[in-house]
Amino acid sequence: QVQLVESGGGLVQAGDSLRLSCAVSGRTSDTNTMGWFRQAPGKEREFVAANMWIISSRAYADSIKGRFTISRDGAKNTVYLQMNNLNPEDTGVYYCAATTATWINVRSIESYPYWGQGTQVTVSS
């Protein structure tokens, strides 16, 4: 089993930055691919970013490319999402997700068996 706990969300103004953290515990060897997703009110959960550690590859949604960066601190078993130049459209609950697999569709919710509880990000205009 893998446990994921997100933190770092909050209320910010447009143009501000936030860094989300996802603390990983349990079978950390089952986290070869880590992803971030978000869900805005009344909308479906959508892909934000993913990192496939074994092949050193990252993927980003077009809507956040160039503004968000996913990274990992292996020593701390923590994955980060650095979010810069936030805008109101970035508002939502942000979820961390994990899977053992590498060669998967990292943009699909169904690819991830492990999920955190989410952290709220609100961007005011």
C-alpha positions in Angstrom: 0.0 0.0 0.0 1.0 3.6 -0.6 -0.2 6.6 1.3 -0.1 10.1 -0.2 -0.7 13.3 1.8 -0.8 16.6 0.0 -0.1 20.0 1.6 0.7 23.6 0.6 -2.6 24.8 -0.9 -4.1 28.1 0.0 -5.7 31.4 -1.1 -3.5 33.5 -3.3 -3.8 36.3 -5.8 -3.4 36.1 -9.6 0.3 36.2 -10.5 1.4 34.6 -7.2 3.2 31.3 -6.7 2.6 28.2 -4.6 4.4 25.0 -4.0 2.4 21.9 -3.3 3.9 18.9 -1.5 3.0 15.2 -1.6 4.4 13.1 1.2 4.8 9.5 0.2 4.8 6.6 2.7 4.3 2.9 2.7 5.5 1.0 -0.3 7.5 3.8 -1.8 8.9 1.4 -4.4 5.4 1.3 -5.9 5.7 5.0 -7.0 7.6 4.8 -10.2 5.2 7.3 -11.7 3.8 10.2 -9.8 1.2 12.6 -11.0 -0.7 15.7 -10.1 -4.4 16.2 -11.0 -6.9 18.9 -10.2 -10.6 19.3 -10.0 -12.4 22.6 -10.3 -15.9 23.1 -8.9 -18.5 21.4 -11.2 -15.8 20.0 -13.5 -14.1 16.6 -13.9 -10.8 15.9 -12.5 -8.0 16.7 -15.0 -4.4 15.9 -15.5 -1.8 18.5 -14.6 1.7 17.0 -14.5 3.5 13.6 -14.2 7.0 12.4 -13.6 8.2 8.9 -14.6 11.3 8.5 -12.6 12.8 5.4 -14.2 12.9 7.0 -17.7 13.5 10.6 -16.4 10.5 11.9 -18.3 7.9 14.5 -17.4 4.6 15.4 -18.9 2.5 18.5 -18.5 -1.0 19.7 -19.5 -0.9 22.4 -22.1 -2.8 24.8 -19.8 0.0 24.9 -17.3 3.1 24.2 -19.4 5.9 26.7 -18.7 4.3 27.8 -15.4 4.2 24.6 -13.3 7.1 22.2 -12.5 6.9 18.7 -11.0 9.9 17.5 -9.0 10.9 14.9 -6.4 13.1 14.7 -3.3 13.9 11.1 -3.0 15.5 11.5 0.4 12.3 13.0 1.8 10.0 10.8 -0.2 8.2 13.9 -1.3 6.9 15.1 -4.7 6.4 18.8 -5.4 4.4 20.9 -7.8 5.8 24.4 -8.1 3.1 26.6 -9.5 4.1 30.1 -10.8 2.1 32.9 -12.3 -1.2 31.5 -11.0 -4.5 32.6 -12.5 -8.1 32.1 -11.4 -8.5 29.2 -13.8 -6.0 27.3 -11.7 -8.5 27.2 -8.8 -9.4 23.7 -7.6 -8.6 20.8 -5.4 -5.2 19.4 -6.3 -4.6 15.7 -6.0 -1.4 13.7 -5.9 -1.4 10.2 -7.5 1.0 7.3 -7.8 1.4 4.1 -9.7 4.0 1.4 -10.0 3.8 1.3 -13.8 6.0 3.4 -16.1 4.7 2.8 -19.6 1.2 4.0 -19.1 -1.0 6.9 -20.2 0.1 9.2 -17.5 -2.7 11.7 -18.3 -5.4 9.1 -17.5 -7.0 9.0 -14.0 -7.5 5.3 -14.4 -3.7 4.7 -14.6 -3.2 5.6 -10.9 -4.4 3.3 -8.1 -3.1 5.5 -5.3 -4.5 8.9 -4.5 -4.2 11.6 -1.8 -7.0 13.4 -0.2 -6.4 16.7 -2.0 -5.4 20.2 -1.1 -7.4 23.3 -2.1 -5.9 26.0 -4.2 -7.9 29.2 -4.7 -6.6 32.0 -6.9 -8.4 35.4 -6.8 -8.3 37.9 -9.6 
